[in-house]
Protein backbone atom coordinates (compact mmCIF):
# COMPACT_ATOMS: atom_id res chain seq x y z
CA UNK A 1 0.00 0.00 0.00
CA UNK A 2 1.46 3.30 -1.08
CA UNK A 3 0.78 6.25 1.19
CA UNK A 4 0.44 9.64 -0.43
CA UNK A 5 2.24 11.65 2.22
CA UNK A 6 1.53 15.05 0.71
CA UNK A 7 -2.22 14.43 0.58
CA UNK A 8 -2.20 12.99 4.10
CA UNK A 9 -0.24 15.98 5.39
CA UNK A 10 -2.62 18.55 3.87
CA UNK A 11 -5.72 16.71 5.05
CA UNK A 12 -4.29 16.63 8.56
CA UNK A 13 -3.42 20.34 8.44
CA UNK A 14 -6.93 21.25 7.23
CA UNK A 15 -8.58 19.03 9.86
CA UNK A 16 -6.45 20.43 12.67
CA UNK A 17 -7.07 24.01 11.53
CA UNK A 18 -10.81 23.39 11.41
CA UNK A 19 -10.76 21.89 14.91
CA UNK A 20 -8.88 24.89 16.31
CA UNK A 21 -11.14 27.39 14.51
CA UNK A 22 -14.33 25.67 15.63
CA UNK A 23 -13.07 25.45 19.20
CA UNK A 24 -12.26 29.15 19.24
CA UNK A 25 -15.73 29.95 17.88
CA UNK A 26 -17.35 27.66 20.43
CA UNK A 27 -19.12 25.42 17.94
CA UNK A 28 -16.83 22.40 18.18
CA UNK A 29 -19.28 20.67 20.50
CA UNK A 30 -21.97 20.98 17.86
CA UNK A 31 -19.72 19.36 15.26
CA UNK A 32 -18.81 16.53 17.68
CA UNK A 33 -22.49 15.97 18.44
CA UNK A 34 -23.35 15.68 14.75
CA UNK A 35 -20.53 13.15 14.27
CA UNK A 36 -21.96 11.15 17.17
CA UNK A 37 -25.47 11.25 15.70
CA UNK A 38 -24.46 10.24 12.17
CA UNK A 39 -21.86 7.58 12.98
CA UNK A 40 -22.44 4.02 11.80
CA UNK A 41 -24.43 2.17 14.42
CA UNK A 42 -24.49 -1.24 12.74
CA UNK A 43 -22.40 -2.82 15.49
CA UNK A 44 -24.80 -1.55 18.16
CA UNK A 45 -27.92 -2.54 16.27
CA UNK A 46 -26.72 -6.08 15.63
CA UNK A 47 -26.33 -6.78 19.35
CA UNK A 48 -29.32 -8.54 20.85
CA UNK A 49 -29.73 -9.59 24.42
CA UNK A 50 -32.12 -12.30 25.41
CA UNK A 51 -34.46 -11.25 28.13
CA UNK A 52 -36.26 -13.73 30.28
CA UNK A 53 -38.79 -13.09 32.98
CA UNK A 54 -38.67 -15.29 36.02
CA UNK A 55 -41.36 -15.26 38.59
CA UNK A 56 -41.63 -17.22 41.77
CA UNK A 57 -44.93 -18.44 43.01
DONU-605886 format. One record per atom (N, C-alpha, C, O): residue number from 1; x, y, z. Coordinates in nm, 2 decimals. Each point is the difference from the previous one (the first is absolute). Layout:
# residues N
 seq   east  north     up
 NUM      X      Y      Z
...
***
This chain:
# residues 57
 seq   east  north     up
   1   0.08  -0.12   0.00
   1  -0.08   0.12   0.00
   1   0.09   0.12   0.00
   1   0.08   0.02   0.09
   2  -0.10   0.07  -0.19
   2   0.08   0.12  -0.01
   2  -0.08   0.12   0.07
   2  -0.11   0.02  -0.04
   3   0.18   0.04   0.13
   3  -0.06   0.11   0.07
   3   0.04   0.13  -0.07
   3   0.11   0.03  -0.03
   4  -0.21   0.05   0.00
   4   0.02   0.13  -0.06
   4   0.02   0.10   0.11
   4  -0.09   0.06   0.05
   5   0.22  -0.04  -0.01
   5   0.03   0.08   0.11
   5  -0.04   0.15  -0.01
   5  -0.04   0.06   0.10
   6   0.05   0.00  -0.22
   6  -0.04   0.14  -0.02
   6  -0.15   0.01   0.03
   6  -0.04   0.10   0.06
   7  -0.04  -0.19  -0.12
   7  -0.14   0.01   0.02
   7  -0.04  -0.02   0.15
   7  -0.09   0.07   0.05
   8   0.15  -0.16   0.01
   8  -0.02  -0.03   0.14
   8   0.04   0.12   0.09
   8  -0.07   0.04   0.09
   9   0.18   0.02  -0.12
   9   0.05   0.12   0.07
   9  -0.10   0.11  -0.01
   9  -0.04   0.06   0.10
  10  -0.01  -0.03  -0.22
  10  -0.09   0.11  -0.02
  10  -0.14  -0.02   0.06
  10  -0.06   0.09   0.05
  11   0.02  -0.22  -0.06
  11  -0.13  -0.03   0.06
  11   0.01   0.02   0.16
  11  -0.10   0.04   0.06
  12   0.21  -0.08  -0.01
  12   0.02   0.01   0.15
  12   0.01   0.15   0.04
  12  -0.06   0.04   0.10
  13   0.13   0.04  -0.18
  13   0.01   0.14   0.02
  13  -0.14   0.07   0.00
  13  -0.03   0.08   0.08
  14  -0.05  -0.11  -0.18
  14  -0.13   0.05  -0.02
  14  -0.09  -0.04   0.12
  14  -0.07   0.08   0.06
  15   0.07  -0.21  -0.02
  15  -0.08  -0.05   0.11
  15   0.04   0.07   0.13
  15  -0.09   0.04   0.07
  16   0.22  -0.03  -0.05
  16   0.05   0.06   0.13
  16  -0.04   0.15   0.00
  16  -0.04   0.05   0.11
  17   0.05   0.02  -0.22
  17  -0.04   0.14  -0.01
  17  -0.15   0.02   0.03
  17  -0.04   0.09   0.07
  18  -0.04  -0.18  -0.13
  18  -0.14   0.01   0.02
  18  -0.04  -0.03   0.15
  18  -0.08   0.07   0.05
  19   0.15  -0.16   0.01
  19  -0.03  -0.03   0.14
  19   0.04   0.12   0.09
  19  -0.08   0.04   0.09
  20   0.19   0.02  -0.12
  20   0.04   0.12   0.08
  20  -0.10   0.11  -0.02
  20  -0.04   0.07   0.09
  21   0.01  -0.04  -0.22
  21  -0.09   0.11  -0.03
  21  -0.14  -0.02   0.06
  21  -0.06   0.09   0.06
  22   0.01  -0.21  -0.07
  22  -0.13  -0.03   0.06
  22   0.00   0.01   0.16
  22  -0.10   0.04   0.06
  23   0.21  -0.09   0.00
  23   0.01   0.02   0.14
  23   0.01   0.14   0.04
  23  -0.07   0.04   0.10
  24   0.14   0.04  -0.17
  24   0.00   0.15   0.03
  24  -0.13   0.06  -0.01
  24  -0.03   0.10   0.07
  25  -0.05  -0.14  -0.17
  25  -0.13   0.05  -0.02
  25  -0.11  -0.05   0.09
  25  -0.11   0.05   0.02
  26   0.15  -0.16   0.05
  26  -0.10  -0.06   0.09
  26  -0.10  -0.10  -0.06
  26  -0.10  -0.03   0.07
  27   0.12  -0.01  -0.19
  27  -0.09  -0.09  -0.07
  27   0.06  -0.14  -0.02
  27  -0.06  -0.08  -0.07
  28   0.17   0.05   0.13
  28   0.06  -0.13  -0.01
  28  -0.09  -0.11   0.06
  28  -0.01  -0.11  -0.05
  29  -0.06   0.14   0.16
  29  -0.09  -0.09   0.06
  29  -0.11  -0.04  -0.09
  29  -0.04  -0.12  -0.01
  30  -0.01   0.22  -0.07
  30  -0.11  -0.03  -0.09
  30   0.05  -0.10  -0.11
  30  -0.07  -0.09  -0.04
  31   0.19   0.11  -0.01
  31   0.06  -0.08  -0.10
  31   0.02  -0.15   0.05
  31  -0.03  -0.09  -0.07
  32   0.08   0.08   0.20
  32   0.02  -0.13   0.06
  32  -0.13  -0.07   0.02
  32  -0.01  -0.12  -0.02
  33  -0.10   0.20   0.05
  33  -0.13  -0.06   0.02
  33  -0.05  -0.06  -0.13
  33  -0.06  -0.11   0.00
  34   0.08   0.19  -0.11
  34  -0.06  -0.05  -0.12
  34   0.08  -0.13  -0.05
  34  -0.06  -0.09  -0.06
  35   0.19   0.09   0.09
  35   0.08  -0.12  -0.03
  35  -0.06  -0.12   0.08
  35  -0.01  -0.11  -0.06
  36  -0.02   0.13   0.18
  36  -0.06  -0.11   0.09
  36  -0.13  -0.04  -0.06
  36  -0.03  -0.12   0.00
  37  -0.05   0.21  -0.04
  37  -0.14  -0.04  -0.05
  37   0.01  -0.08  -0.13
  37  -0.07  -0.09  -0.02
  38   0.16   0.13  -0.07
  38   0.00  -0.06  -0.13
  38   0.10  -0.11  -0.02
  38   0.02  -0.05  -0.11
  39   0.05   0.01   0.22
  39   0.09  -0.11  -0.01
  39  -0.07  -0.13  -0.03
  39  -0.12  -0.02   0.03
  40   0.19  -0.08  -0.08
  40  -0.05  -0.13  -0.04
  40  -0.04  -0.07   0.13
  40   0.09  -0.03   0.08
  41  -0.21  -0.01  -0.07
  41  -0.04  -0.07   0.12
  41  -0.03  -0.15  -0.03
  41  -0.07  -0.06   0.08
  42   0.12   0.00  -0.18
  42  -0.03  -0.13  -0.04
  42   0.05  -0.10   0.11
  42  -0.06  -0.10   0.02
  43   0.17   0.13   0.05
  43   0.05  -0.09   0.10
  43  -0.09   0.00   0.12
  43  -0.01  -0.10   0.07
  44  -0.05   0.22  -0.04
  44  -0.09   0.01   0.12
  44  -0.13  -0.07  -0.04
  44  -0.06  -0.07   0.09
  45   0.01   0.09  -0.21
  45  -0.13  -0.05  -0.03
  45   0.00  -0.15  -0.02
  45  -0.11  -0.07   0.02
  46   0.22   0.01  -0.05
  46   0.01  -0.15  -0.02
  46   0.00  -0.07   0.14
  46  -0.01  -0.13   0.00
  47   0.04   0.20   0.10
  47   0.01  -0.07   0.14
  47  -0.14  -0.02   0.05
  47  -0.09   0.09   0.01
  48   0.06  -0.21   0.03
  48  -0.13  -0.03   0.05
  48   0.02  -0.08   0.13
  48   0.08  -0.09   0.01
  49  -0.15   0.13   0.09
  49   0.01  -0.07   0.13
  49  -0.13  -0.07   0.02
  49  -0.11   0.05  -0.02
  50   0.12  -0.18   0.07
  50  -0.12  -0.07   0.03
  50  -0.05   0.04   0.14
  50   0.08   0.00   0.10
  51  -0.20   0.02  -0.09
  51  -0.07   0.05   0.12
  51  -0.09  -0.11   0.05
  51  -0.09  -0.04  -0.08
  52   0.10  -0.01   0.20
  52  -0.10  -0.09   0.05
  52  -0.05   0.05   0.13
  52   0.06   0.06   0.08
  53  -0.19  -0.09  -0.06
  53  -0.07   0.04   0.12
  53  -0.02  -0.12   0.09
  53  -0.06  -0.10  -0.04
  54   0.11   0.11   0.16
  54  -0.02  -0.11   0.09
  54  -0.08   0.05   0.12
  54   0.02   0.10   0.06
  55  -0.12  -0.18  -0.03
  55  -0.09   0.03   0.11
  55   0.00  -0.11   0.09
  55   0.01  -0.12  -0.04
  56  -0.02   0.15   0.17
  56  -0.01  -0.11   0.10
  56  -0.14   0.00   0.06
  56  -0.06   0.11   0.03
  57   0.00  -0.23  -0.02
  57  -0.13   0.00   0.05
  57   0.00  -0.06   0.14
  57  -0.11  -0.01   0.06
***
